[in-house]
């Protein structure tokens, strides 16, 4: 939602005293409820009197949707590396910049944990925020810190929701005190007729505090200038959401409502089983004291009209179970996380190995959803990496938007390398180009060619150091004789 004012140099004070917009209050409330559902904190559908047995069943279907989305998004490992600069004399990435990025993101344990937490924030809240903190003291590298989306608000241009003019971070710091940090864009040209960021833009960071009982925010410390065209806050949508600055979460309100309906139906089913699942013995025309029901005893009825029988439930609750299955199927369709991805094996086709085409069709909704996410999260990862290189002095600020950062995403589905190789070979034999055949099995032909060229160079250098002449440098005997004859003729003519 756009706010109807533009941020300029002296408008931070206006933002500091402005009340929180109603849409941000509603959004924060929704995020709080979504986190509760993700953690399994559902209200009990059925009331339980004190001392009675609790038949309520709580089935958390929200957490698997988010967790599986994060797992598919980032996989087991994600490679972030500097790409090839246009006009570069070498085709190899800058090793110094690669080492710097590895240090910023950390090893796989740190990097993948950080990315997973960022992805969980997106899945629950719909938007992710990461803060780039410059190296301080003895630190050598800037730090990437994920922020709680419920503490952050975005101020956008009224005519362009993608143009962010300020970020407001607000949270309690003591029992009776709140902090509000405003990170605002400054346009030195003050030209409100031109939208967009330029290299001469910079940002200011101002901190405010307020007692809960107070009505005015008080500035704390001096204003800090962030002299870069990019903000220290990096954000992206979890899923596309047109005409809005905030993305769509995996846990939408309708999905949470369906999960609550599932819990209600399962709890009713459990209650029926609790009260009626065991047969009840009914006796008529007899005194209960005269009936012997111990194992081995013979039960004698006092009168021919006396009866003893079991009262059993006639229904097997099939309709209730089918209704729960329908709710789960609806949740699968709405979340675009198929049942087979969550481990429900009854949805797997039988007959041994599953063909790759069938596997893709089964996972198609999740593949499409993950592809959308990778485009959004990938953009933020590249921007964060470039900004870290600028802060570390590895690239100049003019290269921020153009410096290439490559992200190597893992395969979305299990891959049979042997079948892929056979497929590529068969395609090439059928007349398909090597480039197209490699793309068909998930490889970039240009990248692989350059990597192969680099490998060959290294092998040649090693062979030369060992005094071995590579085969391509050796000439067949007949070619050597031809060159000798040509040399003799040239000598005779001279």
N, C-alpha and C positions, 0 to 999 in steps of 0.2 A: 504494500500500500504506500503510495507516494504521499509525502507531507508537503503542504503547499507553502514552502519557503525555500530559498536557496542559501547555501552556506557561504558566507564571505568572511573576511578577516576578523570582524568584530562580532560575529553572530554566535560564537560559542556560549556567551553569557545567556543569550536567548534560549538556546538548547538546554543549558544547565537548569534554568528555572521553569522550563516548560513541563506541563504534566504529561504523564505517559498516555499516549493515544489509546482509545478503547480497543482498537484491533490488536495492539500489542499486548494488552492485558488479557484479552480472550486467547490469543495465541499461547501466551505463557501458561495459562490455565490448562489448555489442551495438552501442552508438552508435559506438564506435571502429571496429568492423568495418564498419558501414554507411558511415561516412565514407570508408574505404578503397575500398569498392566504388563509391561515388559518383564518386570520383576515378580510377576505372579500375584500381585496384591489386588485381588478381585473381591468385591463384596459378595457375601454369601447369599445365594438366591433365595433360600428358604429360611424362615425364622425358626429358631430353636429355643424352646423353653429351657429354663435352668434345670439341670439334672437330666434332661433327655439326651438320647443319642443324637449325634449330628450326622444326618444323611447327605450333607452337601458335598458335591464333587467339584473340585476346581481343576479344570484342564487348561493349562496355559498354552494356547496356540499362537500367541503373539511373539514370544521370544524366538521360537524356531524360524519364523518368517524373517525377522531382522538378522538373526545369526547366519542363516543360510544365504541371505543376500550379501552380507559382508564376506562370507567365505568364497562365494562365487566372484565377487568383485575383485578381491586382492589375491586370492589363492594362497598357496604355501609361501611363495616368495615373489617379490617384485623387484625388478632391476631398473634403477634410475641412473642414466649416464648422459654426459654431454654428447651431443651429436656432432656432425661435421659442419663446420662453418663454410658458407659460400665463399669461393675464392681462396680457400685454404690450400697451402702447398702440399699438405699431407692429408691422407684420407682417414687417419687414425684419430680417435677422440683425444682430447687433451688429458694426459694422465694426471697432471697436477690438479686440474679441476675435478677429475673423477675421484681422486683421493679426498678432496675437500668435501664433495657431496657425500661420499661414504661416511666421513666423519660427522657431518651435520645430521644425516638421517640415522646414523648408527648401524650396527650390524643387523642381521636379519631378526634377531630377538627383539631389539629395540624398535627397529623400523616397522616390522609387521605388527607389533603390539600397538604402536602409535597409530598406524593406519587403520587397524581394526577398531580402535576406540573412536577415531574420527568417523569411520563408517557407521558405527553404532549410533553416534550422535545424529548423523544424517538420517538413518533408518527410523529413529524414534521421533526426531524433531523436524525433519524436512530440510534443514539447512545446517551446514558445518562452518565452523570458524576456527582458524588457526592463527596464532600470534607469533611473529618472528621477533625474538628477543636478541639484540646484539650481544656479542661476547663482552663480558664484564670481568674486571680484575684479571686473574690469571687464566681465564678461559680463552681458548684459541678459536672457538667456533661459535657462531650464533646458535640459539636453541629454538626448536619448534614446539610450541605449547598449544594443545587443543583447548578451546574454550567451551564453557557450558552455553549452548545456544539460548537457553532460557534467560541468560543474563545479558544478552546482546540485542540491540535494536539497530535497524538500518534506516538511515535518512537518505531518501533518493530524490532525484530530480523529478519535479511534477510532470515533466513531459517525457521522461525516459527512466523507467524503473530499473534499468541496468546500470545507470550512472549513479554511483554511490557518493554522496557528498559528506557523509559523516557516519561514524559508528559510535553508539553509546553503550557503555558497559556499566551495569548497575547491579550491586549485590550488597548484602549486609556484611560488615566487617567486625562489629561488636554487637552485643545484645541490643543496644539502643542507638546504633549508628549505622548509616548506609553510606556507601561510596558510589560515586558516579564519575566515570572517566569518559571524556569526550575526545574522540579522535576525528578531527575535521580537516577537510581539504581546503587549501588556500590557493586561489588563482591570482597570481601577482598582476596579471593583465586586467583583472576585474571586468572581463568582457562577458557579460551574461548572454550575449547573442550567439556565442559559440559554445556548443556542448562538447563534452569529451575531455580527456586528460591530455596534458602536454608535458614535455620534459621540464618546463619551468614551474610546474605545480609542485607544491609541497604540503605537508600536513602538520597540524599542531596537536599536542597532547596536553590536556588540562584535566586536573583532578579536583573533585569537589566532594564535600562531606556534608551530611545533614543528620541531626538528631531525629528520631522518629516523631517526637512531639513538635518539631520545628516545621516551618513552612518554606524556609529559604535555604538554598544550597550555598555553602561557603567554600570559596576556592582554597585549596590546600597547596602550598608550594608555588613555584613559578611555572609558567607555561613552557613546555618543551617543544622545540621545533624538530620535526622529522624531515630532513632535507632530501627527500627522495620523491619521485613522482608516484610511487606506489605506497600504499598505506602499510603499516605494520600488521594489519589485519587482512587475512586472505580467506575468502569465503566462496562457497559454491552451493548450488541447489543439489538436493539428493536425487530428485527427479524433475523433469521439466514442468514448469507451471507458468503458462503464458500470462502476460500482463501483470505479473506479480514479482516482487523482489525476493520472495521467500518460496522455496521449493516444496514439493509434495513428499511427505514421509511415507515409509513403508506401512506404518501403523496409522491408517486413517481412522476416523471416528466410526465409520460404518463397519470396518473390520473388528474394532474393539467391541462394537455392539453385537456383532455376530458371535464373537467369543463368549460374551455374557449370555446370549441365548443358548449357546451350546452347554454352558455350565448349568443353566436353569433346567434344560431338558434332561441332562445327565443326572442332576440332583433329584429331579422328580422320579426318574427311573430307579435310582438307588433307594429312594424312600419307599417306592412300591415293593421293591425286593426285600427291604428291611422288614416291612410290616406283613407282607403276604408271600414272601419267598418260601417260607417253611409251612408245610401242611399243618393244619390244626385238627386235632381229634375231637369229634363231636359225639356225645352219648345222650340218648333219650330213653326214658323209661327205666333208668338204673341209678343207683346211688353211687356217687363217685368213690365212696369209701369201700364199696364192694368190688370194685374193678381192680384187678391186678394187672399191672403193665410192665413188670420187671421181666428181663430176659429169662426165658425158660418157664415162666408162669403160664397157666391156662386161664383165660378169661371166661368166666361163666356169667351169662346174663340172667337176671332174675325172672324175666318174662319173655314169652315169644314175641311180644310187641316191642321189646327193647332193641335199640339199634346203636351201633358204634361204627363210625366211618370218619374218613379224613376229608377235610375241606381244603381243596387245592385251588390255586390260581389257574384259571382256564387259559389265559393269554401267556405267550412266551415273550411279550414286549417287543415283538419284531417291528411294529410300527414306530415305536420310540427309538429303537436302534437305527432304523432306516432314516428317521428324521435327523438324528445326530450325524449320520453319514452324509446326508444332504447338506447340512450346515458346513461340515468340513469341506465338502466339494466346492461349495460356494466361496468359502474362504480361500481355497486354493486358486480358484479362478480370479478372484478379486486381487489377491496378493501377487499373482503371477509366479507363485512358487508351487510347482506340481507336487502331488503326493509322493511320487517316486523319489523326488529330491529330498524329501523328509524321511525316507526310509520305510514307507508303507509298501511292503513287498507284494501285497496282493494286487497292486496296480502294475506290476511288471509283467510283460508278455512272457509266456513260457516258450520252451523249445531250444534251450541252450543259449549260444552267443546271440546277442542282440545286434543286428546290423547297424552301421553308423548312421544311416539315414533315419532308421526308426528311433535311434537314440536322440538324434537332433530334433525330431518331431515331438518326442516326449518332453524334452526340455526346452522347446522353442520359446514359450512365454518367459522363462527365466533367462534364457540367452538374450532375448530382445531387451528385457529390462536391464540386464547387466551391461549390455552394450551402451545403452543410454547413460547409465551411471558412469561408465569408464570415460565417456567424452566429457562429462561434467567434472568428475574428480580428477581426471588426468590434466585438465586445464589448470586446476588449482595447484597440483603437484609441480607442474612445470613452472608456474609463476613463483611458487615458494622457492624452488631450487634456484631459479635465476636471481631472485632477490637476495638469497643467501650468498650467491657468488658475488653480487655487487657489494654487499656489506663486508665480505671478506677481501675485497680488492682484487678479485680474480678476473672480473670483467668490468668494463666501464658502464656507467649508467645508460649511455646511449645504446648499449647492446641489450638492454633489459628485455625489450619486446621482441627482438629478432634472434637472440642467442638460442641455438637449438638444444632442446633437452629431449632425449628419447626415453620412452617408458616401454619396457618389455613386459607385456601382460602375459600371465600364464594361460594355458589352454583352458577353455571353459569345460570341456568334456575330456574323459580319458582318451588317450591317443594310442593307437597301435602303430608303432613306428615302421614295422615291417610292411604292413598293408599300405601305409602311406607311401613308402618307397616304391612298392610295386605299382601303386596307382600313378605316381609321377612318371615312372619308367614307361608304363603302358601309354600314357598320354603323349609322351614325347615320341614314342614309336608310331603313334597314330598321326603324327604331324603337328601336335600342339607345341608351341614354343616352350623353352625351358622356363622363361619368366612366368608364363601362365600356369604351367604345371606345378611350379613351386608355390605359387600363390594359392593354388587349389588345396594344398596340404598345409597351408598356414605359414609359409615362409616368404620373406622378402628377397626376391632374386638379386636386387642390387646390393643389399646388405651382405648377403651370403657370398656374392662374387668378390666384394672388397675384403671380406674376412679371409676368403680362400687365397686371394692375392697376397695378403699380408702374411699368411701362413707360409706360402711358397717363398716369399722374400726371406723370412726367418730361416727356413730350411736351407736356402741357398747360402746365406751368410754362414751358417754353421758348417756346411760342407766345405766352403772356401777356407774357413779357419782350420779345418782338418786336412786340407790339401787335396780334397776330393773334387774332381771336376764334375759338376752336375751333368746328367745325360743330355739336357737340351743344349749345353755348350759344346758337347763333343760332336764332331762331324764324321759322317760315314767316309770310309777310305776312298770311294770313287769321287766324292766331292773334294777331298783333299788333293787328289791327283789332278782333277780339273782345274783347281785353283793354281797348282804348281805349273801346269802347262800354260795357263793364261799369263802367269808371271814371267815365264821364259819368253813368250812371244812379245810381251811388252818390252823386255830387255833387249831382244833382237832388233825391234823397231827403233829403240833408242840408239 
